[in-house]
């Protein structure tokens, strides 16, 4: 493990199929022991907060992690099913050393995952994750507490209430959702209780869906990755807005009153314009990833604001926001970080910012949320047999030719997947025909280079 590589941890914690390594009870137990050893320093009582979503496998992973932490001498506070941002919040407010969220986010119930948060409510750094992995691979006997130093486990009954109040506090003071009908789809996931409660307590008429978890139905044809059911219901119930959260409620997709889906780029644009107008947007800058539409960038420029792009992944968005002193960032997928209100993506807080704009402007969502016309954008995945086709001269020349053809009318983004042998080809341009032809051309060149890796630029 000394090579500083993470094997277990990906860009968003540990993920896998439930009851298969690494998402099995044995690995969870060792993770609890190793993370417990890593954070159990100093003389104070050490504490870890553990939350989960509604997957069946949470019943297996939660007690295994608990046993590991207790055995390492840490007290465990169990809060049950709550959104990921709630665990980040509770880790800070309870002065815990560590927060753990058991969730595979928008994946189906067969998968599960474990995310770790430090005492500041931020996801652990690469260095911390590498150190914990190294401990897991070694002899953990020394990590185990003596019988008199074992930790205790307890349930915190008031945890949902703490999060509900924090979320409500993010809504503009003195405003209410009175007179608005809102459909909220909780994906049968972690927010199934708290999201409808927040909206109702702020005065809305709430139509809740995806609020009957059974351990298997999380994200199944519902939530932010499948908003069709929500869109139909918004039209049927003549609602003012539809809110679709994912399984752990750290991302959101909205549906306007006409049933049209609104992605993270339009939500970012709406919030950025509102915050800039009221002087709340720090640094006159928004952070987003390389996937965000060029239309968002142009919209912000017209408002005198800039867009800073990062690699794909909310962790990179969060890091850039902290480095640059920004308080608004996010991904096209609906993962928005509003750092005035929390340390990680929060679908419910993001939705409330948009609702604040709707209440203030008294215009329909279709008008308020259509900030810009997105440029046609196409993403193609090219599978290959290994190696690095992106280093091939033919690919490098092909990309350069495509970029020259586009000029300022669009952009090309080609990147290797971090998890499988795929090259992702994304083209964005003002005309759909140009997008289609360039995507096809670049995909062909990459396929040729992968099939016969002859001339490599590095040679």
C-alpha positions in Angstrom: 0.0 0.0 0.0 3.0 2.2 0.2 2.6 3.5 -3.4 -0.1 6.0 -2.3 -2.8 4.4 -4.5 -6.4 4.1 -3.3 -7.8 0.7 -4.2 -11.0 0.6 -2.1 -11.9 4.3 -2.2 -13.1 5.9 -5.4 -14.0 9.5 -6.0 -17.1 9.1 -3.8 -16.2 6.7 -1.0 -16.4 2.9 -1.4 -19.0 1.4 -3.7 -19.9 -2.2 -4.7 -22.6 -4.9 -4.9 -24.1 -5.5 -1.4 -22.8 -8.6 0.4 -19.8 -9.0 -2.0 -16.4 -7.6 -1.2 -15.7 -4.7 -0.6 -19.4 -4.1 0.3 -19.6 -6.9 2.8 -19.8 -7.1 6.6 -16.2 -8.2 7.0 -14.8 -5.2 5.1 -17.2 -2.8 6.9 -16.0 -4.2 10.2 -12.3 -3.6 9.2 -13.1 -0.2 7.9 -14.7 0.7 11.3 -11.7 -0.6 13.2 -9.2 1.2 10.9 -11.0 4.5 10.7 -11.6 4.2 14.5 -7.9 3.8 15.0 -7.1 6.7 12.6 -9.4 9.2 14.3 -9.1 7.9 17.9 -6.4 10.3 19.0 -6.2 12.6 22.0 -7.9 12.3 25.4 -11.5 13.3 24.6 -14.3 10.8 24.1 -14.3 10.0 20.4 -17.6 9.9 18.5 -18.8 8.8 15.1 -22.2 9.6 13.5 -23.6 6.8 11.2 -26.5 7.5 8.8 -27.9 5.4 5.9 -30.4 5.4 3.1 -33.2 2.8 2.8 -31.5 -0.1 1.1 -31.9 -3.5 2.6 -28.2 -4.0 2.9 -28.0 -1.0 5.2 -29.2 -3.4 8.0 -26.0 -5.5 7.4 -23.4 -2.7 7.0 -24.6 -0.4 9.8 -24.1 -3.0 12.6 -20.7 -4.2 11.1 -19.4 -0.6 11.0 -20.8 0.0 14.5 -18.9 -3.1 15.9 -15.7 -1.9 14.2 -15.9 1.6 15.7 -17.0 0.4 19.2 -14.2 -2.1 19.2 -11.7 0.7 18.3 -12.9 2.6 21.4 -15.2 5.1 19.6 -18.8 6.0 20.7 -21.3 5.5 17.8 -24.4 7.7 17.3 -26.9 6.1 15.0 -29.4 8.4 13.2 -31.1 6.0 10.8 -32.2 7.0 7.3 -31.2 10.6 6.6 -29.8 12.5 3.6 -26.0 12.6 3.1 -25.9 16.4 3.8 -27.6 15.7 7.2 -24.8 13.4 8.2 -22.2 16.1 7.2 -24.2 18.6 9.3 -24.6 16.3 12.3 -20.9 15.4 12.3 -20.1 19.1 12.8 -22.9 20.0 15.2 -22.4 16.9 17.5 -18.6 17.6 17.4 -18.0 14.1 16.2 -14.6 13.0 14.9 -16.1 11.3 11.9 -19.4 10.9 10.0 -20.3 7.9 7.9 -23.1 7.7 5.3 -24.1 4.2 4.0 -25.5 4.8 0.6 -24.9 4.1 -3.1 -26.6 7.4 -4.0 -28.6 7.1 -7.3 -27.7 3.4 -7.9 -30.3 0.6 -7.5 -30.8 -1.3 -4.3 -28.3 -4.1 -5.2 -25.4 -1.7 -4.7 -24.3 0.1 -1.6 -21.5 2.4 -0.6 -19.8 4.0 2.4 -18.8 7.7 2.5 -16.7 9.2 5.2 -16.8 12.8 6.5 -14.2 14.5 8.7 -15.1 16.6 11.8 -15.4 19.7 9.5 -18.3 17.9 7.6 -16.1 17.6 4.5 -15.4 14.4 2.6 -12.0 12.9 3.6 -8.9 13.9 1.6 -7.1 11.4 -0.6 -4.3 11.3 2.0 -6.7 10.3 4.8 -8.3 7.6 2.7 -5.0 6.2 1.7 -3.9 6.1 5.3 -7.1 4.3 6.4 -6.7 1.7 3.6 -3.1 1.1 4.7 -4.4 0.4 8.2 -7.1 -2.0 6.9 -4.5 -4.0 5.0 -2.2 -4.3 8.1 -2.6 -6.0 11.5 -5.5 -4.2 13.3 -4.9 -5.9 16.7 -3.3 -2.8 18.0 -6.3 -0.8 17.0 -8.6 -2.7 19.3 -9.5 -1.1 22.6 -9.1 -2.8 26.0 -12.4 -4.1 27.5 -12.7 -1.0 29.7 -12.1 1.4 26.8 -14.7 0.0 24.4 -17.1 2.6 22.9 -20.9 2.7 23.3 -23.6 2.9 20.6 -26.8 5.0 21.0 -29.6 6.3 18.8 -30.2 10.0 18.4 -34.0 10.4 18.1 -33.9 14.1 17.4 -31.6 13.9 14.4 -34.3 14.5 11.7 -35.6 17.5 13.5 -32.1 19.1 13.7 -31.7 18.7 9.9 -35.2 19.9 9.1 -34.6 23.1 11.1 -31.2 23.7 9.4 -32.8 23.3 5.9 -35.7 25.6 6.7 -33.1 28.2 7.9 -31.7 28.3 4.3 -35.0 29.6 2.9 -35.2 33.4 2.6 -36.3 34.8 6.0 -39.9 36.1 6.2 -40.9 34.3 3.0 -43.3 31.4 2.8 -44.4 28.7 0.3 -48.0 29.6 1.0 -50.2 29.1 -2.2 -47.7 26.8 -4.0 -48.4 23.2 -4.8 -45.2 21.1 -4.9 -44.8 17.5 -5.9 -41.7 16.0 -4.3 -40.2 12.7 -5.4 -38.0 11.2 -2.7 -36.9 8.2 -4.7 -38.0 5.9 -1.8 -34.7 7.0 -0.3 -33.1 8.8 2.6 -35.3 12.0 2.4 -38.6 10.2 2.4 -39.6 11.7 5.8 -37.7 15.0 6.0 -38.3 16.5 2.5 -42.1 16.6 2.6 -42.0 17.8 6.2 -39.7 20.8 5.3 -41.9 21.9 2.4 -45.1 21.5 4.4 -43.7 23.4 7.4 -42.7 26.3 5.1 -46.4 26.5 4.0 -46.6 24.6 0.7 -49.3 22.2 -0.4 -47.2 19.0 -0.7 -47.8 16.0 -3.0 -45.3 13.4 -1.9 -44.2 10.4 -4.0 -41.4 7.9 -3.6 -42.0 7.9 0.2 -42.8 4.2 0.8 -39.3 2.5 1.0 -39.3 -1.3 1.2 -35.6 -1.9 1.0 -35.7 -2.7 -2.7 -37.5 0.2 -4.5 -34.9 3.0 -3.9 -34.3 4.9 -7.2 -36.5 2.3 -9.0 -38.2 4.2 -11.9 -38.3 7.3 -9.7 -36.1 10.1 -8.3 -33.6 12.4 -10.0 -32.4 9.8 -12.5 -36.0 8.9 -13.7 -38.1 12.1 -13.5 -40.8 11.0 -16.1 -43.3 9.9 -13.4 -42.8 13.2 -11.6 -43.3 15.2 -14.7 -46.6 13.5 -15.4 -47.8 14.0 -11.9 -46.9 17.7 -11.9 -49.1 18.2 -15.0 -51.9 16.1 -13.6 -52.0 17.8 -10.3 -51.4 21.3 -11.8 -48.5 21.8 -9.5 -46.2 24.8 -9.5 -43.0 22.8 -9.3 -41.7 19.2 -9.1 -38.7 18.3 -7.0 -36.9 15.0 -7.7 -34.2 13.9 -5.2 -31.9 10.9 -5.5 -31.5 8.0 -3.1 -29.3 9.9 -0.6 -30.8 13.4 -1.5 -27.6 15.1 -2.3 -28.7 15.9 -5.8 -31.9 17.4 -7.3 -33.6 17.7 -10.7 -36.6 20.0 -11.0 -39.7 19.8 -13.2 -41.5 23.1 -14.2 -45.3 23.5 -14.2 -45.4 22.3 -17.9 -43.7 19.1 -17.0 -40.3 20.0 -18.5 -37.2 18.7 -16.7 -34.7 21.3 -15.5 -31.1 20.2 -15.0 -28.3 21.3 -12.6 -27.0 23.9 -15.1 -30.3 25.8 -15.3 -30.6 25.6 -11.5 -27.0 26.9 -11.1 -27.9 29.8 -13.5 -31.1 30.7 -11.6 -29.4 30.7 -8.2 -26.3 32.5 -9.4 -28.3 35.3 -11.0 -30.4 35.7 -7.8 -27.5 35.7 -5.5 -25.5 38.1 -7.7 -28.4 40.5 -7.8 -28.6 40.5 -4.0 -24.8 40.7 -3.5 -24.6 37.2 -2.0 -22.5 35.5 -4.7 -18.9 35.4 -3.5 -16.1 36.3 -6.0 -18.7 36.8 -8.8 -17.8 33.3 -9.8 -19.6 29.9 -10.1 -17.7 26.5 -10.0 -18.9 23.7 -12.3 -17.4 20.7 -14.0 -16.2 20.3 -17.6 -19.6 18.8 -18.4 -21.6 21.9 -17.8 -23.2 23.4 -20.9 -21.5 26.2 -22.7 -24.8 28.0 -22.6 -24.3 28.3 -18.8 -20.9 29.9 -19.3 -22.2 32.4 -21.8 -25.2 33.3 -19.6 -22.9 34.0 -16.6 -20.6 36.1 -18.8 -23.5 38.3 -19.8 -24.2 38.9 -16.1 -20.6 39.9 -15.5 -19.9 36.5 -13.7 -17.4 33.9 -14.5 -17.4 30.1 -14.6 -14.5 28.0 -13.2 -14.5 24.4 -14.5 -13.2 21.3 -12.7 -12.9 17.6 -13.3 -16.1 15.6 -13.0 -17.0 14.8 -9.4 -18.6 16.9 -6.6 -15.4 16.4 -4.5 -13.4 18.5 -7.1 -16.2 21.1 -7.3 -16.0 21.5 -3.5 -12.2 21.7 -3.4 -12.2 24.4 -6.1 -14.9 26.4 -4.2 -12.9 26.4 -1.0 -9.6 27.3 -2.8 -11.3 30.1 -4.8 -13.5 31.4 -2.0 -16.8 30.7 -3.9 -20.1 29.8 -2.3 -21.9 28.3 -5.3 -21.0 25.3 -7.4 -22.3 22.1 -8.8 -22.8 19.6 -11.6 -25.2 19.3 -14.5 -26.5 16.1 -12.8 -28.1 18.3 -10.1 -25.4 17.9 -7.4 -25.3 21.5 -6.1 -23.0 22.7 -3.3 -24.2 25.9 -1.5 -21.5 26.4 1.0 -23.3 29.1 3.0 -25.8 26.4 4.0 -23.7 23.1 4.1 -20.5 21.4 3.3 -21.7 19.0 0.6 -24.3 18.7 -2.1 -27.9 19.1 -0.8 -30.8 18.6 -3.1 -33.4 20.0 -0.7 -31.4 23.2 0.1 -30.9 23.8 -3.7 -34.6 23.3 -4.4 -35.5 25.9 -1.6 -33.1 28.5 -3.2 -35.0 28.1 -6.5 -38.4 28.2 -4.6 -37.2 31.5 -3.0 -36.7 33.0 -6.5 -40.2 31.8 -7.6 -41.8 33.3 -4.5 -39.9 36.6 -5.0 -40.6 36.9 -8.8 -44.1 35.5 -8.7 -43.6 34.1 -12.2 -44.1 30.5 -13.3 -41.2 28.1 -13.0 -41.0 27.6 -16.8 -40.2 31.3 -17.1 -37.8 31.6 -14.1 -35.9 28.4 -14.7 -35.2 28.8 -18.4 -32.2 31.1 -18.0 -30.4 30.1 -21.3 -30.9 28.0 -24.4 -28.5 25.0 -23.9 -26.2 24.3 -26.9 -26.7 20.9 -28.4 -24.4 18.5 -26.6 -23.7 14.8 -27.3 -21.8 12.2 -25.2 -20.5 9.0 -26.8 -18.7 6.2 -24.9 -16.0 4.3 -26.9 -15.0 1.0 -25.3 -11.4 -0.2 -25.8 -9.2 -3.1 -24.8 -6.8 -1.2 -22.6 -3.8 0.9 -23.3 -4.1 4.6 -23.9 -5.7 5.5 -27.3 -5.7 9.2 -26.2 -1.9 9.3 -26.6 -2.1 8.2 -30.3 -1.1 10.8 -32.8 -4.2 10.2 -34.9 -6.5 11.0 -31.9 -4.4 14.1 -31.0 -4.6 15.4 -34.6 -8.3 14.5 -34.8 -9.1 16.5 -31.7 -7.0 19.5 -32.8 -8.9 19.5 -36.2 -12.3 19.3 -34.5 -11.3 22.2 -32.1 -10.1 24.3 -35.0 -13.4 23.7 -36.9 -15.5 24.7 -33.9 -13.5 27.8 -32.8 -15.6 29.7 -30.3 -18.8 28.1 -31.5 -18.4 25.1 -29.3 -16.0 22.7 -27.5 -14.7 19.2 -27.5 -14.1 17.2 -24.4 -12.4 13.8 -24.5 -11.5 11.9 -21.3 -10.9 8.4 -20.1 -13.3 6.9 -17.6 -11.8 6.4 -14.1 -13.6 3.2 -13.5 -13.8 1.2 -16.8 -12.0 1.0 -20.2 -14.0 3.7 -21.8 -13.1 6.9 -23.6 -15.9 9.5 -23.2 -16.3 11.8 -26.2 -18.4 15.0 -25.7 -19.0 17.6 -28.4 -21.0 20.8 -27.9 -21.7 23.2 -30.7 -24.3 25.7 -31.9 -25.7 23.3 -34.6 -26.9 19.8 -33.9 -25.7 18.5 -37.3 -22.1 19.6 -36.5 -22.3 18.0 -33.0 -23.4 14.7 -34.6 -20.8 14.7 -37.3 -17.8 15.6 -35.1 -18.8 13.1 -32.4 -19.0 10.3 -35.0 -15.7 11.3 -36.5 -13.8 11.5 -33.2 -15.3 8.2 -32.0 -14.1 6.5 -35.2 -10.6 7.8 -34.9 -10.5 6.6 -31.2 -11.8 3.1 -32.3 -9.1 2.9 -35.0 -6.3 3.9 -32.6 -7.6 1.4 -30.0 -7.7 -1.4 -32.6 -4.2 -0.8 -34.0 -2.1 1.2 -31.5 0.8 1.8 -33.8 2.1 5.4 -33.7 2.1 6.9 -30.3 2.9 10.5 -29.8 5.3 9.9 -26.9 7.7 7.8 -29.0 
